[in-house]
């Protein structure tokens, strides 16, 4: 499914933090998700490189969203991060970064994902491995 069919698509964000940071959902399907960001001064640390928390947020989103649909065509669900391990491999500065998450194992309520954060030139900036727990969608107010 393209990002346009999901609530995080431009004009319908359901994650205010991602929207605030300028993190955009590019693609999501069963077992896969891709986000990108245009890194600018607000995303940099005192050394002028990407703040580690921004990289972690990108990878957490990519890995987590990859498991929100258990099967192709299934409605997206909800999940929470149980654990997330990040490996920072190289510095990144201003420019476009792309985070891709892929489900590696799934169970009844838990799934496991791995992710990669790449620079615009294709250099590997960071990797991640995480566990996520599916949760029921919150009921709408008044329902």
C-alpha positions as CSV (number, residue, x, y, z in Angstrom):
1,X,0.0,0.0,0.0
2,X,1.3,3.4,-0.7
3,X,1.8,6.0,2.0
4,X,-1.2,7.9,0.6
5,X,-3.5,5.1,1.9
6,X,-2.3,5.4,5.4
7,X,-3.1,7.8,8.2
8,X,0.5,9.1,8.4
9,X,0.3,10.4,4.8
10,X,0.7,14.1,4.3
11,X,-2.5,15.8,5.3
12,X,-3.5,13.1,7.7
13,X,-0.7,12.4,10.2
14,X,-1.5,10.3,13.2
15,X,1.9,10.7,14.8
16,X,2.6,14.3,15.9
17,X,6.2,13.7,16.8
18,X,7.1,12.4,13.3
19,X,5.3,15.3,11.8
20,X,7.0,17.8,14.1
21,X,10.5,16.4,13.2
22,X,9.7,16.4,9.4
23,X,9.8,12.6,9.2
24,X,7.6,11.4,6.2
25,X,6.2,8.0,5.6
26,X,7.2,7.0,2.0
27,X,5.8,3.5,1.8
28,X,4.2,0.9,4.0
29,X,3.1,-2.7,3.2
30,X,2.8,-5.9,5.1
31,X,6.3,-6.5,6.6
32,X,7.9,-3.4,5.2
33,X,8.0,0.4,5.8
34,X,10.1,3.3,4.6
35,X,10.4,6.8,6.1
36,X,12.6,9.7,5.1
37,X,13.7,13.1,6.5
38,X,15.4,16.1,5.1
39,X,18.0,16.7,7.8
40,X,18.5,20.4,8.7
41,X,20.0,22.4,11.5
42,X,17.2,21.5,14.0
43,X,18.2,17.8,13.7
44,X,21.9,18.3,14.4
45,X,23.8,18.0,17.7
46,X,26.6,20.3,18.9
47,X,29.1,18.6,16.7
48,X,27.0,19.4,13.6
49,X,26.0,15.8,12.9
50,X,22.6,14.1,13.2
51,X,21.3,13.8,16.7
52,X,21.2,10.2,17.8
53,X,17.6,10.5,19.0
54,X,16.5,11.5,15.5
55,X,18.2,8.5,14.0
56,X,16.6,6.3,16.7
57,X,13.1,7.8,16.0
58,X,13.5,7.1,12.3
59,X,14.5,3.5,12.8
60,X,11.9,2.9,15.5
61,X,9.1,4.2,13.1
62,X,10.4,2.2,10.2
63,X,10.7,-1.0,12.2
64,X,7.5,-0.5,14.0
65,X,5.3,0.4,11.1
66,X,6.6,-2.5,9.1
67,X,4.5,-4.9,11.3
68,X,1.3,-2.9,11.5
69,X,-0.3,-5.0,8.8
70,X,0.1,-8.7,9.3
71,X,-0.9,-9.5,5.7
72,X,-1.1,-7.6,2.5
73,X,-4.4,-5.7,2.2
74,X,-5.1,-6.0,5.9
75,X,-6.0,-2.8,7.8
76,X,-3.1,-1.2,9.7
77,X,-3.2,-1.9,13.4
78,X,-1.4,-0.4,16.4
79,X,1.8,-1.5,18.2
80,X,4.2,-0.4,20.9
81,X,7.9,-0.8,21.0
82,X,9.1,-3.5,23.5
83,X,12.8,-3.2,22.8
84,X,15.0,-1.4,20.3
85,X,18.7,-1.7,19.8
86,X,20.5,0.8,17.6
87,X,24.0,0.6,16.1
88,X,25.4,3.9,15.0
89,X,27.9,3.3,12.2
90,X,28.8,6.7,10.8
91,X,28.1,10.4,11.1
92,X,25.3,12.0,9.0
93,X,24.8,15.7,8.4
94,X,22.3,17.8,6.5
95,X,20.6,16.1,3.5
96,X,18.1,13.3,2.9
97,X,18.1,10.2,5.0
98,X,15.9,7.1,4.4
99,X,15.0,4.5,7.0
100,X,13.7,1.1,6.0
101,X,12.2,-1.5,8.3
102,X,11.5,-5.1,7.6
103,X,9.7,-7.7,9.7
104,X,12.0,-10.7,10.3
105,X,9.7,-12.8,12.5
106,X,6.1,-12.6,13.6
107,X,4.0,-14.2,16.2
108,X,0.5,-13.8,17.6
109,X,1.1,-10.6,19.4
110,X,4.8,-9.9,19.0
111,X,6.8,-9.2,15.9
112,X,10.5,-8.6,15.3
113,X,12.0,-6.1,12.8
114,X,15.3,-5.0,11.5
115,X,16.1,-1.6,10.0
116,X,18.7,0.4,8.1
117,X,19.2,4.1,7.9
118,X,20.9,5.2,4.7
119,X,22.3,8.5,3.5
120,X,21.3,10.0,0.2
121,X,24.4,8.5,-1.3
122,X,23.5,5.1,0.0
123,X,26.0,4.9,2.9
124,X,24.8,2.9,5.9
125,X,24.4,5.3,8.8
126,X,22.8,3.1,11.4
127,X,21.0,-0.2,11.9
128,X,18.4,-1.4,14.4
129,X,16.7,-4.5,15.7
130,X,13.5,-4.4,17.7
131,X,10.6,-6.2,19.2
132,X,7.1,-4.8,18.9
133,X,3.8,-5.8,20.5
134,X,0.5,-5.4,18.6
135,X,-2.3,-3.7,20.5
136,X,-5.9,-3.2,19.7
137,X,-6.8,0.0,18.0
138,X,-8.1,2.6,20.5
139,X,-11.8,3.0,20.3
140,X,-13.0,6.3,19.0
141,X,-14.6,8.7,21.5
142,X,-18.2,8.2,22.1
143,X,-18.2,4.7,20.5
